[in-house]
């Protein structure tokens, strides 16, 4: 029985019964769902791998809070929506966060804001590089079998700041003081493979060459024959990108900004689309490919143009590609490029749901580390989401999804969102259905019991994840650098 202590007030709005609000001395938490994610982390050894890459300059005989404990506290707090260091002044007494740190629920409070501030600001460049490598190796380990191909999406994400953070500059296009991180995601697994913090006025392609070279070397060291494809918007349509992709043997499909020469080449196609729309009063999408060489290019490259005409007007878009078959099926090449919009949902999850834009440390290096913490939190959730997802059966079983019509794909994707909220859900959905679970923590002689209300409406989602974790082997991967 919960022991009631002080009374916090009486409420008299109820017509039949007065409501009394009181405190109690029992161990209560509102984040019990984090225990499932902590179990999954234990099984894959994810946060341990990241912590192994962080140099700890403290005298170990004087350490009160180990590095792995601080890392896990920050990562799991971000998953629950507590993104600031100040939040830990409250969370330090939460019994669930103590259990995440492998402490007993009645152990002394964990670290406070000042400790986490020192934790983030002590990070050195070598630790950041090791964390980057650990994230890539963890991504490669997430595949059960060697993939035949990998599809990677590049994007620059505006990250507004509201203080005087180091290297945060005013960007004229976004009209704000900001950082401009480079995010590289995998379309197959939804994981963030790499994330690099850049100064606020960085060009979209800054650092892309070194990041792609590092990643390609790691991938091909593991799987020499894997086919690597890269997609990015027109901000990356620059000679540097073409040259590094061609040098590394990558297949690329990159947006290309229109100009007078491209418009002249595609004018007849646009006229045809307008004529067909006027005759049929139905939206028209026409495609064509041609070889093109800009003045800054050292040789011609293949360009695909899409011309649209509908009731809203006309629209022309270009992509440059070395994808095989683009000259045979330019429409398929462009549609495959357009699907990169799904990767922007991953960036939205990272920026909005996990609040990556709260990089409030003063030092640039500390903010780069904080960006890595958000990526670790996101990837932990993305990997579990990929494992427990239960998509509905396909409607067109005789054809692979790649061969479906646009309408069939859209219908199936909508079904997945309705019927598979864990597999398709963003972090905010996971918090609603699984993470933010009120619980009563009871300490018994040989175990700790976490009691959840039998009237909680989302028990079946908890059971789905718990059953999966109960059958999953615990095989941590240890990385040595």
C-alpha positions in Angstrom: 0.0 0.0 0.0 1.2 3.5 -0.9 1.9 5.5 2.3 0.3 8.9 2.1 2.1 11.9 3.6 1.5 15.6 3.2 -1.7 17.1 1.7 -1.0 19.4 -1.3 -4.6 20.8 -1.6 -8.3 20.1 -2.0 -10.2 20.5 -5.3 -13.9 20.9 -5.4 -14.9 20.9 -9.1 -16.2 17.3 -9.0 -20.0 17.3 -8.4 -20.0 14.1 -6.3 -16.6 13.7 -4.5 -14.0 16.2 -3.3 -10.5 15.6 -4.7 -7.6 15.6 -2.3 -4.0 15.8 -3.6 -1.3 14.3 -1.4 2.3 13.2 -1.5 3.7 9.8 -0.6 7.0 8.3 0.3 6.9 5.4 -2.2 9.3 5.2 -5.2 7.4 6.4 -8.2 8.5 7.2 -11.7 6.8 8.4 -14.9 9.4 7.0 -17.3 9.2 3.2 -16.7 9.3 2.5 -20.5 12.9 3.4 -20.6 13.7 0.1 -18.9 12.8 -1.7 -22.1 15.2 0.5 -24.1 17.9 -0.1 -21.4 17.4 -3.9 -21.8 17.8 -3.5 -25.5 20.9 -1.4 -25.0 22.3 -4.1 -22.7 21.7 -6.7 -25.4 23.5 -4.9 -28.2 26.2 -3.2 -26.0 25.6 0.2 -27.8 26.2 2.8 -25.1 29.1 0.7 -23.7 30.7 0.9 -27.1 30.3 4.7 -27.3 31.6 5.1 -23.8 34.7 3.1 -24.6 35.7 5.8 -27.1 35.6 8.6 -24.6 38.8 9.5 -22.8 38.4 10.0 -19.1 41.0 12.4 -17.7 39.9 12.1 -14.1 41.8 10.3 -11.4 39.9 7.0 -11.3 40.3 6.5 -7.6 38.4 9.7 -7.0 35.6 9.2 -9.5 32.1 9.2 -8.1 30.1 8.9 -11.4 31.7 6.6 -14.0 31.8 7.8 -17.6 29.3 5.1 -18.8 26.8 6.2 -16.1 27.0 9.8 -17.2 26.6 8.8 -20.9 23.6 6.6 -20.2 21.9 9.3 -18.1 22.2 11.8 -20.9 21.1 9.4 -23.7 18.1 8.1 -21.9 17.0 11.5 -20.7 17.1 12.7 -24.3 14.9 9.7 -25.3 12.4 10.7 -22.6 12.3 14.4 -23.7 14.7 15.8 -21.0 17.4 17.4 -23.2 19.0 20.0 -21.0 21.6 19.5 -18.3 19.4 21.2 -15.7 16.8 18.4 -16.1 19.1 16.1 -14.3 18.7 18.1 -11.1 15.3 16.5 -11.0 16.0 13.2 -12.7 18.9 12.3 -10.3 16.4 11.0 -7.7 14.2 9.1 -10.1 14.3 5.4 -9.3 14.1 4.4 -13.0 17.1 6.5 -13.9 19.0 5.0 -11.0 18.2 1.5 -12.3 19.4 2.6 -15.8 22.7 3.5 -14.1 22.8 -0.1 -12.6 22.1 1.3 -9.1 19.4 0.3 -6.7 16.3 2.5 -6.6 17.2 3.7 -3.1 20.9 4.5 -3.9 22.2 8.0 -3.4 21.1 10.5 -6.1 23.0 10.4 -9.4 24.9 13.3 -10.9 23.6 16.9 -11.1 23.7 19.6 -13.7 27.2 20.8 -12.8 28.7 17.3 -13.3 27.1 16.9 -16.7 28.3 20.3 -17.7 31.9 19.2 -16.9 31.2 15.9 -18.7 30.3 17.6 -21.9 32.9 20.3 -21.8 35.9 18.0 -21.1 35.5 16.2 -24.4 38.6 16.2 -26.6 39.0 15.8 -30.4 40.3 12.3 -30.1 37.1 11.2 -28.3 34.9 12.8 -30.9 36.7 10.8 -33.6 36.4 7.6 -31.7 32.7 8.2 -31.2 32.3 8.7 -34.9 34.1 5.5 -35.6 32.0 3.6 -33.0 28.8 4.9 -34.5 29.8 3.6 -37.9 30.9 0.2 -36.6 27.6 -0.1 -34.7 25.7 0.7 -37.8 27.6 -2.0 -39.8 27.0 -4.5 -37.0 23.3 -3.9 -37.1 23.0 -5.9 -40.4 22.4 -9.6 -39.8 23.8 -10.5 -43.3 26.1 -8.6 -45.7 23.9 -6.2 -47.7 24.1 -6.2 -51.5 23.7 -2.4 -51.6 23.5 0.6 -49.2 21.5 3.8 -49.9 22.8 6.8 -48.0 21.2 10.3 -47.9 23.2 13.5 -47.2 21.6 16.6 -45.9 22.5 19.8 -44.1 20.2 20.7 -41.3 19.8 24.2 -39.9 20.3 24.2 -36.2 19.3 27.6 -34.6 21.1 28.9 -31.5 19.9 31.4 -29.0 23.1 32.4 -27.2 26.7 33.1 -28.0 27.9 29.6 -28.9 31.3 29.4 -30.4 31.2 29.4 -34.3 27.5 30.0 -34.4 27.0 32.6 -37.2 24.2 34.3 -38.9 23.0 32.5 -42.1 21.4 34.8 -44.7 19.2 32.1 -46.3 17.8 30.8 -43.0 17.8 34.3 -41.4 19.0 33.1 -38.1 22.1 32.5 -36.0 22.8 28.8 -36.3 25.0 25.8 -36.6 24.8 23.8 -39.9 25.3 20.1 -39.1 25.9 17.6 -41.9 23.7 14.5 -41.3 24.2 11.2 -43.2 21.4 8.7 -42.8 20.8 5.1 -44.1 17.5 4.7 -46.1 17.5 0.9 -45.3 17.7 1.1 -41.5 16.7 4.7 -40.7 19.9 5.1 -38.6 22.0 8.2 -38.6 25.3 6.9 -39.8 27.4 10.0 -39.3 26.7 13.5 -38.0 29.2 16.4 -38.1 28.7 19.7 -36.5 29.7 22.6 -38.7 29.9 26.4 -38.3 26.8 28.4 -39.1 27.8 29.7 -42.5 29.3 26.5 -43.8 28.8 25.5 -47.4 26.5 22.4 -47.9 29.5 20.4 -49.2 31.9 21.3 -46.4 33.5 18.1 -45.0 31.5 15.8 -47.3 34.6 14.5 -49.1 36.4 13.4 -45.8 33.2 12.0 -44.3 32.3 9.9 -47.4 35.9 8.7 -47.7 36.0 7.7 -44.1 32.7 5.9 -44.3 33.4 4.2 -47.6 36.7 2.8 -46.3 35.0 1.4 -43.2 32.1 -0.2 -45.3 34.4 -1.8 -47.9 36.8 -3.0 -45.2 33.8 -5.1 -44.0 32.0 -5.8 -47.3 34.4 -5.2 -50.3 31.7 -5.8 -53.0 28.8 -3.8 -51.6 27.2 -1.3 -53.9 27.0 2.1 -52.3 24.5 4.7 -53.5 24.3 8.4 -52.4 21.5 10.9 -52.7 21.4 14.6 -51.8 19.5 17.7 -52.8 20.7 20.5 -55.1 22.8 22.1 -52.3 25.3 19.2 -52.9 25.2 19.5 -56.7 28.7 20.7 -57.0 31.9 19.4 -58.7 33.4 18.4 -55.3 30.6 15.9 -54.8 30.7 14.5 -58.3 34.5 14.1 -58.1 34.6 12.4 -54.7 31.8 10.0 -55.6 33.4 9.0 -58.9 36.8 8.6 -57.2 35.3 6.4 -54.5 33.2 4.4 -57.0 29.9 5.5 -55.5 26.6 5.7 -57.5 25.1 9.2 -57.0 21.9 11.0 -57.8 22.1 14.6 -56.8 19.8 17.5 -57.3 20.9 20.2 -59.8 19.9 23.8 -59.7 18.4 25.0 -63.0 20.1 27.5 -65.3 19.6 29.0 -68.7 21.3 26.2 -70.6 19.3 23.5 -68.8 16.0 25.4 -69.3 16.8 25.7 -73.0 17.5 22.0 -73.3 14.2 21.1 -71.5 11.9 23.7 -73.1 10.4 21.4 -75.6 9.6 18.8 -72.9 7.9 21.5 -70.8 5.9 22.7 -73.8 4.8 19.1 -74.4 3.6 18.7 -70.8 1.6 21.9 -71.0 0.0 20.9 -74.2 -1.0 17.5 -72.9 -2.5 19.1 -69.7 -4.6 21.5 -71.8 -5.9 18.7 -73.9 -6.6 16.2 -71.1 -7.0 18.4 -68.0 -5.0 15.8 -66.1 -1.7 16.4 -64.4 1.3 15.6 -66.5 4.8 14.4 -65.5 7.2 14.0 -68.3 10.9 12.9 -68.1 13.9 13.1 -70.3 17.6 12.6 -70.0 20.6 14.2 -71.7 24.3 14.7 -71.4 25.4 18.1 -70.1 28.6 19.8 -69.1 28.7 23.0 -67.0 31.7 25.3 -67.3 33.1 24.1 -64.0 32.9 20.4 -64.8 35.8 18.5 -66.3 33.6 16.2 -68.4 29.9 15.8 -69.3 27.5 14.1 -66.9 24.0 12.7 -67.4 21.1 14.9 -66.3 17.5 13.9 -65.9 14.8 16.5 -66.1 11.2 16.3 -64.8 8.6 18.6 -66.3 5.2 18.9 -64.6 2.1 20.7 -65.7 -1.1 20.8 -63.6 -3.7 23.2 -62.3 -1.1 24.8 -60.1 1.2 25.7 -63.0 4.4 24.2 -64.2 7.5 22.9 -62.5 10.9 21.8 -63.7 13.5 19.8 -61.6 16.9 18.4 -62.5 19.1 15.7 -61.1 22.6 14.7 -62.2 23.5 11.0 -61.9 25.8 8.2 -62.9 23.2 5.6 -62.1 23.1 2.8 -64.6 19.9 2.7 -66.7 19.1 6.4 -66.1 19.1 6.9 -69.8 16.7 4.0 -70.3 14.2 4.8 -67.4 14.7 8.5 -66.5 11.4 8.5 -64.6 12.5 5.6 -62.3 15.8 7.4 -61.7 14.0 10.6 -60.6 11.4 8.9 -58.5 14.1 7.0 -56.7 15.8 10.4 -56.0 12.5 11.9 -54.8 12.1 9.2 -52.1 15.0 10.9 -50.3 12.3 13.1 -48.8 11.8 10.2 -46.4 15.3 10.8 -45.0 14.2 14.3 -44.1 11.7 12.7 -41.7 14.7 11.2 -39.9 16.3 14.6 -39.7 13.0 16.0 -38.4 12.9 13.3 -35.7 16.4 14.1 -34.6 15.9 17.9 -34.7 12.3 18.2 -33.4 11.4 15.1 -31.4 14.8 14.6 -29.8 15.5 18.4 -29.8 18.9 18.2 -31.5 18.7 22.0 -31.8 19.3 22.5 -28.1 23.1 22.8 -28.5 23.5 25.3 -25.7 27.1 24.7 -24.5 29.4 27.6 -25.2 32.2 25.6 -26.7 32.0 24.2 -30.2 33.6 20.9 -29.2 31.1 20.4 -26.4 28.2 21.0 -28.8 29.7 18.5 -31.2 29.7 16.0 -28.4 26.1 16.9 -27.5 25.1 16.3 -31.1 26.6 12.9 -30.9 24.6 12.2 -27.7 21.4 13.0 -29.6 22.5 10.7 -32.5 23.2 7.8 -30.0 19.7 8.3 -28.5 18.1 8.3 -31.9 20.0 5.3 -33.2 19.2 3.2 -30.1 15.5 3.9 -30.7 15.7 3.4 -34.5 17.3 0.0 -34.1 14.7 -1.2 -31.6 12.0 0.3 -33.8 13.3 -1.7 -36.8 13.3 -5.0 -34.8 9.8 -4.7 -33.2 8.1 -3.3 -36.3 5.2 -5.4 -37.5 4.1 -4.1 -40.9 0.8 -5.3 -42.4 0.8 -7.9 -45.2 1.4 -6.5 -48.7 -1.4 -6.2 -51.1 0.5 -6.9 -54.3 2.5 -10.0 -53.4 3.4 -10.9 -57.0 5.5 -7.8 -57.4 8.4 -6.4 -55.2 7.7 -3.0 -53.6 10.0 -1.3 -56.1 7.7 -2.3 -58.9 4.5 -1.0 -57.3 2.7 2.1 -58.7 2.9 5.3 -56.7 -0.7 5.0 -55.6 -0.1 1.4 -54.3 3.0 2.4 -52.4 1.2 5.3 -50.8 -1.8 3.1 -49.8 0.6 0.6 -48.2 2.6 3.3 -46.4 -0.6 4.7 -44.9 -1.6 1.3 -43.8 1.7 0.8 -42.1 1.4 4.1 -40.2 -2.1 3.1 -38.9 -1.4 -0.6 -38.1 2.2 -0.4 -37.0 2.7 2.6 -34.7 5.8 1.3 -33.1 7.6 0.4 -36.4 6.6 3.7 -38.0 6.3 5.9 -34.9 8.5 8.9 -34.3 10.1 9.4 -30.9 7.1 11.4 -29.7 4.9 8.4 -30.6 7.1 6.1 -28.6 7.0 8.4 -25.6 3.2 8.4 -25.8 2.8 4.6 -26.2 5.7 3.2 -24.3 8.3 5.4 -22.6 6.2 7.7 -20.4 4.7 5.0 -18.2 3.8 5.8 -14.6 5.0 3.1 -12.3 5.5 2.2 -8.7 8.9 0.7 -7.9 8.9 -1.8 -5.1 12.1 -3.2 -3.5 11.8 -6.8 -2.4 14.4 -9.0 -0.8 15.7 -10.6 -4.0 14.3 -8.4 -6.8 12.9 -5.0 -7.8 9.3 -5.0 -8.9 8.0 -2.3 -11.2 4.3 -2.1 -11.0 2.3 -0.6 -13.8 -1.5 0.1 -13.7 -3.6 -2.7 -15.1 -5.8 0.0 -16.6 -3.0 1.5 -18.6 -4.3 1.5 -22.2 -1.1 0.7 -24.0 -0.1 -2.6 -22.3 -0.2 -4.5 -25.6 2.7 -2.4 -27.0 4.7 -3.0 -23.9 4.1 -6.7 -24.2 5.1 -6.7 -27.9 8.5 -5.1 -27.1 9.0 -7.1 -23.9 8.3 -10.4 -25.7 10.8 -9.5 -28.5 13.5 -8.7 -26.0 12.9 -11.9 -24.0 13.7 -14.0 -27.1 16.5 -11.8 -28.3 20.1 -13.1 -27.5 22.3 -10.8 -25.5 25.5 -10.6 -27.6 27.2 -7.3 -26.8 29.8 -6.2 -29.4 33.0 -4.8 -27.9 35.0 -2.3 -29.9 38.7 -1.6 -29.4 39.1 1.4 -31.7 
